[in-house]
């Protein structure tokens, strides 16, 4: 009997996990891992004003 089943990109869960871990290490080691998307000081000021008013 001939095998015709093709192995996919990730033959098992361990291979997928290794790819994800490698990608996370790359992101953590570059500027992407250090970028801040939101300045929390603005949110803190709004929350302080709401606490004082409320």
Secondary structure, DSSP 8 states (H G I E B T S, - for coil): --------S-SSHHHHHHHHHHHHHHHHHSGGGT--SS-HHHHHHHHHHHHHH-
